[in-house]
Amino acid sequence: MSEDEPWTIGRLLKWTTDRFKQSGALNPRLDAEVLLAEARGCQRIELYTAFDESPGEEVLAPFRQLVRRRVAGEPVAYLVGRREFYSLSFEVTPDVLIPRPETELVVVELLDAAKALKVTGRPLRIIDVGTGSGVIAVCAATQIPDCEVVAIDVSAESLAVAQRNVERHGVSDRVSLRQGDLLGGLAADPPFDIVASNPPYISVPEYHDLAIDVKDYEPELALVGGESGTELIETLIQQAAGVLRTGGSLILEISPMIEQRVRQLVETSGAFEPPRAVADLAGLARVVTARRIQASS
């Protein structure tokens, strides 16, 4: 393509998509569209009616900078400062994990559990452990009007992002944020109905092999769950047994590689019914869920 040709929207998208392909991006066309829409200050869909437009330097300059940073590995969500999750837009920063489609399965299981519990006469009590940007807590609160959600994270920086997302979606009256290490020290009187979590579950060896745009940009604290990846989950299972009411649900996002180990941990705790694994569209286990049984006297 001749350099004398104008840099139209269509040409920019084609060139950038090819460049992102070369750099190994998983979604090169989508990345190009999101970044160009950001630089142009428009919705992504609007690019399709502007293919012949030749943007000025006020668009080209920030777009070039965004492209350079993406080629270096920086995630698109951090570049634009937001990510869509469960049809809602959430602020994200490098202080929090970028929400992923797998976590939407946690929300689906949470909503199904809420319907099955049939709580009457009081709000449904939910804990979101390791809330990060607050996506699970906010989705629960927007979908379940009569609920109380406690969103916990060890990181004060994450909680600041979560607070802004809670306010953004108008659920401050239903979501309270607390800084803490898993469920340690949490009072459970009355007990909770649901404990949901996307905990750190990457093993130390796996962490070193992660893609650059994850390992070099997303917070290690929110990724690594211990040497085997299940150490924090084991603690959380034990703690959840102490705060859940009989019949309450534990819902954990997991890696397919640790499914059997997590199910074993739930079973050997003696506090839950046999756990159930939930698979994604590719048939890979992404969530383990179990119901609290009556505590032995």
Contacts in CASP RR format, 6 or more apart in sequence:
PFRMAT RR
TARGET T0000
AUTHOR 0000-0000-0000
METHOD contacts of the structure
MODEL  1
MSEDEPWTIGRLLKWTTDRFKQSGALNPRLDAEVLLAEARGCQRIELYTA
FDESPGEEVLAPFRQLVRRRVAGEPVAYLVGRREFYSLSFEVTPDVLIPR
PETELVVVELLDAAKALKVTGRPLRIIDVGTGSGVIAVCAATQIPDCEVV
AIDVSAESLAVAQRNVERHGVSDRVSLRQGDLLGGLAADPPFDIVASNPP
YISVPEYHDLAIDVKDYEPELALVGGESGTELIETLIQQAAGVLRTGGSL
ILEISPMIEQRVRQLVETSGAFEPPRAVADLAGLARVVTARRIQASS
1 11 0 8 1.000
1 15 0 8 1.000
5 11 0 8 1.000
6 54 0 8 1.000
7 54 0 8 1.000
7 55 0 8 1.000
7 60 0 8 1.000
8 51 0 8 1.000
8 52 0 8 1.000
8 53 0 8 1.000
8 54 0 8 1.000
9 36 0 8 1.000
9 40 0 8 1.000
9 47 0 8 1.000
9 50 0 8 1.000
9 51 0 8 1.000
9 52 0 8 1.000
9 53 0 8 1.000
9 54 0 8 1.000
9 55 0 8 1.000
10 47 0 8 1.000
10 51 0 8 1.000
10 52 0 8 1.000
12 32 0 8 1.000
12 36 0 8 1.000
12 55 0 8 1.000
12 63 0 8 1.000
13 29 0 8 1.000
13 32 0 8 1.000
13 33 0 8 1.000
13 36 0 8 1.000
13 47 0 8 1.000
13 51 0 8 1.000
16 28 0 8 1.000
16 31 0 8 1.000
16 32 0 8 1.000
16 35 0 8 1.000
16 36 0 8 1.000
16 67 0 8 1.000
17 28 0 8 1.000
17 29 0 8 1.000
17 32 0 8 1.000
18 28 0 8 1.000
19 28 0 8 1.000
19 67 0 8 1.000
19 71 0 8 1.000
20 28 0 8 1.000
20 29 0 8 1.000
20 31 0 8 1.000
20 32 0 8 1.000
20 70 0 8 1.000
20 71 0 8 1.000
21 28 0 8 1.000
23 70 0 8 1.000
23 71 0 8 1.000
23 73 0 8 1.000
25 31 0 8 1.000
25 70 0 8 1.000
31 70 0 8 1.000
31 76 0 8 1.000
33 44 0 8 1.000
33 47 0 8 1.000
34 44 0 8 1.000
34 76 0 8 1.000
34 80 0 8 1.000
35 63 0 8 1.000
35 66 0 8 1.000
35 67 0 8 1.000
35 70 0 8 1.000
35 76 0 8 1.000
35 79 0 8 1.000
35 80 0 8 1.000
36 47 0 8 1.000
36 63 0 8 1.000
37 43 0 8 1.000
37 44 0 8 1.000
37 46 0 8 1.000
37 47 0 8 1.000
38 62 0 8 1.000
38 66 0 8 1.000
38 79 0 8 1.000
38 80 0 8 1.000
39 55 0 8 1.000
39 59 0 8 1.000
39 60 0 8 1.000
39 62 0 8 1.000
39 63 0 8 1.000
39 66 0 8 1.000
40 46 0 8 1.000
40 47 0 8 1.000
40 55 0 8 1.000
40 59 0 8 1.000
40 63 0 8 1.000
42 50 0 8 1.000
55 63 0 8 1.000
66 79 0 8 1.000
69 79 0 8 1.000
70 76 0 8 1.000
70 79 0 8 1.000
73 212 0 8 1.000
73 213 0 8 1.000
73 216 0 8 1.000
73 217 0 8 1.000
74 213 0 8 1.000
74 217 0 8 1.000
75 98 0 8 1.000
75 213 0 8 1.000
75 214 0 8 1.000
75 217 0 8 1.000
75 218 0 8 1.000
77 83 0 8 1.000
77 92 0 8 1.000
77 98 0 8 1.000
78 92 0 8 1.000
78 93 0 8 1.000
78 94 0 8 1.000
78 98 0 8 1.000
78 217 0 8 1.000
81 91 0 8 1.000
81 92 0 8 1.000
81 93 0 8 1.000
82 89 0 8 1.000
82 90 0 8 1.000
82 91 0 8 1.000
82 92 0 8 1.000
83 89 0 8 1.000
83 90 0 8 1.000
83 92 0 8 1.000
83 98 0 8 1.000
83 99 0 8 1.000
83 133 0 8 1.000
84 90 0 8 1.000
85 99 0 8 1.000
85 103 0 8 1.000
85 104 0 8 1.000
85 135 0 8 1.000
85 139 0 8 1.000
86 104 0 8 1.000
86 107 0 8 1.000
86 135 0 8 1.000
86 139 0 8 1.000
88 135 0 8 1.000
88 138 0 8 1.000
88 139 0 8 1.000
88 142 0 8 1.000
88 169 0 8 1.000
90 99 0 8 1.000
90 133 0 8 1.000
90 134 0 8 1.000
90 135 0 8 1.000
90 138 0 8 1.000
90 165 0 8 1.000
90 168 0 8 1.000
91 133 0 8 1.000
91 161 0 8 1.000
91 164 0 8 1.000
91 165 0 8 1.000
91 168 0 8 1.000
92 98 0 8 1.000
92 99 0 8 1.000
92 133 0 8 1.000
92 161 0 8 1.000
93 157 0 8 1.000
93 161 0 8 1.000
94 217 0 8 1.000
94 218 0 8 1.000
94 219 0 8 1.000
95 155 0 8 1.000
95 157 0 8 1.000
95 158 0 8 1.000
95 160 0 8 1.000
95 161 0 8 1.000
95 219 0 8 1.000
96 132 0 8 1.000
96 133 0 8 1.000
96 134 0 8 1.000
96 157 0 8 1.000
96 158 0 8 1.000
96 161 0 8 1.000
96 162 0 8 1.000
96 219 0 8 1.000
96 222 0 8 1.000
97 132 0 8 1.000
97 133 0 8 1.000
97 198 0 8 1.000
97 218 0 8 1.000
97 219 0 8 1.000
97 222 0 8 1.000
97 223 0 8 1.000
98 218 0 8 1.000
99 133 0 8 1.000
99 135 0 8 1.000
101 280 0 8 1.000
102 253 0 8 1.000
102 280 0 8 1.000
102 286 0 8 1.000
103 135 0 8 1.000
103 136 0 8 1.000
103 198 0 8 1.000
103 253 0 8 1.000
105 253 0 8 1.000
105 278 0 8 1.000
105 280 0 8 1.000
105 286 0 8 1.000
105 287 0 8 1.000
106 136 0 8 1.000
106 196 0 8 1.000
106 197 0 8 1.000
106 198 0 8 1.000
106 251 0 8 1.000
106 252 0 8 1.000
106 253 0 8 1.000
106 287 0 8 1.000
107 135 0 8 1.000
107 136 0 8 1.000
107 139 0 8 1.000
107 140 0 8 1.000
107 143 0 8 1.000
109 196 0 8 1.000
109 249 0 8 1.000
109 251 0 8 1.000
109 278 0 8 1.000
109 287 0 8 1.000
109 289 0 8 1.000
110 126 0 8 1.000
110 136 0 8 1.000
110 139 0 8 1.000
110 140 0 8 1.000
110 194 0 8 1.000
110 196 0 8 1.000
110 249 0 8 1.000
110 251 0 8 1.000
111 140 0 8 1.000
111 143 0 8 1.000
111 144 0 8 1.000
113 193 0 8 1.000
113 194 0 8 1.000
113 248 0 8 1.000
113 249 0 8 1.000
113 251 0 8 1.000
113 289 0 8 1.000
114 124 0 8 1.000
114 126 0 8 1.000
114 140 0 8 1.000
114 144 0 8 1.000
114 147 0 8 1.000
114 193 0 8 1.000
114 194 0 8 1.000
117 124 0 8 1.000
117 193 0 8 1.000
117 194 0 8 1.000
117 247 0 8 1.000
117 248 0 8 1.000
117 249 0 8 1.000
119 193 0 8 1.000
123 146 0 8 1.000
123 147 0 8 1.000
123 148 0 8 1.000
123 174 0 8 1.000
124 144 0 8 1.000
124 146 0 8 1.000
124 147 0 8 1.000
124 148 0 8 1.000
124 193 0 8 1.000
124 194 0 8 1.000
125 147 0 8 1.000
125 148 0 8 1.000
125 150 0 8 1.000
125 190 0 8 1.000
125 191 0 8 1.000
125 192 0 8 1.000
125 193 0 8 1.000
125 194 0 8 1.000
126 137 0 8 1.000
126 140 0 8 1.000
126 144 0 8 1.000
126 147 0 8 1.000
126 148 0 8 1.000
126 149 0 8 1.000
126 150 0 8 1.000
126 192 0 8 1.000
126 193 0 8 1.000
126 194 0 8 1.000
126 195 0 8 1.000
126 196 0 8 1.000
127 149 0 8 1.000
127 150 0 8 1.000
127 151 0 8 1.000
127 152 0 8 1.000
127 183 0 8 1.000
127 186 0 8 1.000
127 192 0 8 1.000
127 194 0 8 1.000
127 195 0 8 1.000
127 196 0 8 1.000
127 243 0 8 1.000
128 134 0 8 1.000
128 136 0 8 1.000
128 137 0 8 1.000
128 140 0 8 1.000
128 149 0 8 1.000
128 150 0 8 1.000
128 151 0 8 1.000
128 152 0 8 1.000
128 196 0 8 1.000
128 197 0 8 1.000
129 152 0 8 1.000
129 182 0 8 1.000
129 183 0 8 1.000
129 195 0 8 1.000
129 196 0 8 1.000
129 197 0 8 1.000
129 199 0 8 1.000
129 236 0 8 1.000
130 151 0 8 1.000
130 152 0 8 1.000
130 153 0 8 1.000
130 154 0 8 1.000
130 158 0 8 1.000
130 182 0 8 1.000
130 197 0 8 1.000
130 198 0 8 1.000
130 199 0 8 1.000
130 222 0 8 1.000
131 137 0 8 1.000
131 151 0 8 1.000
131 152 0 8 1.000
131 153 0 8 1.000
131 158 0 8 1.000
131 159 0 8 1.000
131 162 0 8 1.000
131 177 0 8 1.000
132 153 0 8 1.000
132 155 0 8 1.000
132 158 0 8 1.000
132 159 0 8 1.000
132 161 0 8 1.000
132 162 0 8 1.000
132 222 0 8 1.000
133 158 0 8 1.000
133 161 0 8 1.000
133 162 0 8 1.000
133 165 0 8 1.000
134 151 0 8 1.000
134 161 0 8 1.000
134 162 0 8 1.000
134 165 0 8 1.000
134 166 0 8 1.000
135 165 0 8 1.000
136 151 0 8 1.000
136 196 0 8 1.000
136 197 0 8 1.000
136 198 0 8 1.000
137 149 0 8 1.000
137 151 0 8 1.000
137 162 0 8 1.000
137 166 0 8 1.000
137 171 0 8 1.000
137 175 0 8 1.000
138 165 0 8 1.000
138 166 0 8 1.000
138 169 0 8 1.000
138 171 0 8 1.000
138 175 0 8 1.000
140 147 0 8 1.000
140 149 0 8 1.000
140 196 0 8 1.000
141 147 0 8 1.000
141 149 0 8 1.000
141 166 0 8 1.000
141 169 0 8 1.000
141 171 0 8 1.000
141 174 0 8 1.000
141 175 0 8 1.000
142 169 0 8 1.000
142 171 0 8 1.000
145 174 0 8 1.000
147 174 0 8 1.000
148 174 0 8 1.000
148 176 0 8 1.000
149 171 0 8 1.000
149 174 0 8 1.000
149 175 0 8 1.000
149 176 0 8 1.000
150 175 0 8 1.000
150 176 0 8 1.000
150 178 0 8 1.000
150 186 0 8 1.000
150 192 0 8 1.000
151 159 0 8 1.000
151 162 0 8 1.000
151 166 0 8 1.000
151 175 0 8 1.000
151 176 0 8 1.000
151 177 0 8 1.000
151 178 0 8 1.000
152 177 0 8 1.000
152 178 0 8 1.000
152 179 0 8 1.000
152 180 0 8 1.000
152 182 0 8 1.000
152 183 0 8 1.000
152 186 0 8 1.000
153 159 0 8 1.000
153 162 0 8 1.000
153 177 0 8 1.000
153 179 0 8 1.000
153 180 0 8 1.000
154 179 0 8 1.000
154 180 0 8 1.000
154 181 0 8 1.000
154 182 0 8 1.000
154 221 0 8 1.000
155 179 0 8 1.000
155 219 0 8 1.000
155 221 0 8 1.000
155 222 0 8 1.000
156 179 0 8 1.000
158 219 0 8 1.000
158 222 0 8 1.000
159 177 0 8 1.000
159 179 0 8 1.000
162 177 0 8 1.000
163 177 0 8 1.000
166 172 0 8 1.000
166 175 0 8 1.000
166 177 0 8 1.000
178 186 0 8 1.000
182 199 0 8 1.000
182 232 0 8 1.000
182 235 0 8 1.000
182 236 0 8 1.000
182 239 0 8 1.000
183 195 0 8 1.000
183 236 0 8 1.000
183 239 0 8 1.000
183 240 0 8 1.000
183 243 0 8 1.000
184 239 0 8 1.000
186 239 0 8 1.000
186 243 0 8 1.000
188 242 0 8 1.000
188 243 0 8 1.000
188 244 0 8 1.000
190 245 0 8 1.000
191 242 0 8 1.000
191 243 0 8 1.000
191 244 0 8 1.000
191 245 0 8 1.000
192 243 0 8 1.000
192 244 0 8 1.000
192 245 0 8 1.000
192 248 0 8 1.000
193 244 0 8 1.000
193 245 0 8 1.000
193 248 0 8 1.000
193 249 0 8 1.000
194 244 0 8 1.000
194 248 0 8 1.000
194 249 0 8 1.000
194 250 0 8 1.000
194 251 0 8 1.000
195 236 0 8 1.000
195 240 0 8 1.000
195 243 0 8 1.000
195 244 0 8 1.000
195 249 0 8 1.000
195 250 0 8 1.000
195 251 0 8 1.000
196 251 0 8 1.000
196 252 0 8 1.000
197 236 0 8 1.000
197 251 0 8 1.000
197 252 0 8 1.000
197 253 0 8 1.000
198 253 0 8 1.000
199 225 0 8 1.000
199 232 0 8 1.000
199 233 0 8 1.000
199 236 0 8 1.000
199 252 0 8 1.000
199 253 0 8 1.000
200 221 0 8 1.000
200 222 0 8 1.000
200 223 0 8 1.000
200 224 0 8 1.000
200 225 0 8 1.000
200 226 0 8 1.000
200 229 0 8 1.000
200 232 0 8 1.000
201 225 0 8 1.000
201 229 0 8 1.000
201 230 0 8 1.000
201 232 0 8 1.000
201 233 0 8 1.000
201 253 0 8 1.000
201 254 0 8 1.000
201 255 0 8 1.000
201 258 0 8 1.000
202 210 0 8 1.000
202 223 0 8 1.000
202 224 0 8 1.000
202 225 0 8 1.000
202 229 0 8 1.000
202 255 0 8 1.000
203 224 0 8 1.000
203 225 0 8 1.000
203 226 0 8 1.000
203 227 0 8 1.000
203 228 0 8 1.000
203 229 0 8 1.000
204 224 0 8 1.000
204 226 0 8 1.000
204 227 0 8 1.000
204 229 0 8 1.000
206 229 0 8 1.000
206 257 0 8 1.000
207 215 0 8 1.000
207 220 0 8 1.000
207 223 0 8 1.000
207 224 0 8 1.000
208 215 0 8 1.000
210 223 0 8 1.000
214 223 0 8 1.000
225 231 0 8 1.000
225 232 0 8 1.000
225 233 0 8 1.000
226 232 0 8 1.000
228 258 0 8 1.000
228 261 0 8 1.000
229 255 0 8 1.000
229 258 0 8 1.000
230 258 0 8 1.000
230 261 0 8 1.000
230 262 0 8 1.000
230 265 0 8 1.000
233 252 0 8 1.000
233 254 0 8 1.000
233 258 0 8 1.000
233 262 0 8 1.000
233 265 0 8 1.000
234 265 0 8 1.000
236 252 0 8 1.000
237 250 0 8 1.000
237 252 0 8 1.000
237 265 0 8 1.000
237 266 0 8 1.000
237 269 0 8 1.000
237 271 0 8 1.000
237 272 0 8 1.000
238 269 0 8 1.000
240 250 0 8 1.000
240 271 0 8 1.000
240 292 0 8 1.000
241 269 0 8 1.000
241 270 0 8 1.000
241 271 0 8 1.000
241 272 0 8 1.000
241 292 0 8 1.000
241 295 0 8 1.000
242 271 0 8 1.000
244 250 0 8 1.000
244 292 0 8 1.000
245 292 0 8 1.000
246 292 0 8 1.000
246 293 0 8 1.000
246 294 0 8 1.000
246 295 0 8 1.000
247 291 0 8 1.000
247 292 0 8 1.000
247 293 0 8 1.000
248 291 0 8 1.000
248 292 0 8 1.000
249 289 0 8 1.000
249 290 0 8 1.000
249 291 0 8 1.000
249 292 0 8 1.000
250 266 0 8 1.000
250 272 0 8 1.000
250 289 0 8 1.000
250 290 0 8 1.000
250 291 0 8 1.000
250 292 0 8 1.000
251 287 0 8 1.000
251 288 0 8 1.000
251 289 0 8 1.000
252 262 0 8 1.000
252 287 0 8 1.000
252 288 0 8 1.000
252 289 0 8 1.000
253 286 0 8 1.000
253 287 0 8 1.000
254 262 0 8 1.000
254 285 0 8 1.000
254 286 0 8 1.000
254 287 0 8 1.000
254 288 0 8 1.000
256 284 0 8 1.000
256 285 0 8 1.000
256 286 0 8 1.000
259 277 0 8 1.000
259 285 0 8 1.000
259 288 0 8 1.000
262 275 0 8 1.000
262 288 0 8 1.000
263 275 0 8 1.000
263 277 0 8 1.000
263 288 0 8 1.000
266 272 0 8 1.000
266 275 0 8 1.000
266 288 0 8 1.000
266 290 0 8 1.000
267 274 0 8 1.000
267 275 0 8 1.000
270 293 0 8 1.000
271 292 0 8 1.000
271 293 0 8 1.000
271 295 0 8 1.000
272 290 0 8 1.000
272 291 0 8 1.000
272 292 0 8 1.000
272 293 0 8 1.000
273 290 0 8 1.000
273 291 0 8 1.000
273 293 0 8 1.000
274 290 0 8 1.000
275 288 0 8 1.000
275 289 0 8 1.000
275 290 0 8 1.000
276 288 0 8 1.000
276 289 0 8 1.000
276 290 0 8 1.000
277 285 0 8 1.000
277 287 0 8 1.000
277 288 0 8 1.000
278 285 0 8 1.000
278 286 0 8 1.000
278 287 0 8 1.000
278 288 0 8 1.000
278 289 0 8 1.000
279 285 0 8 1.000
279 286 0 8 1.000
280 286 0 8 1.000
END
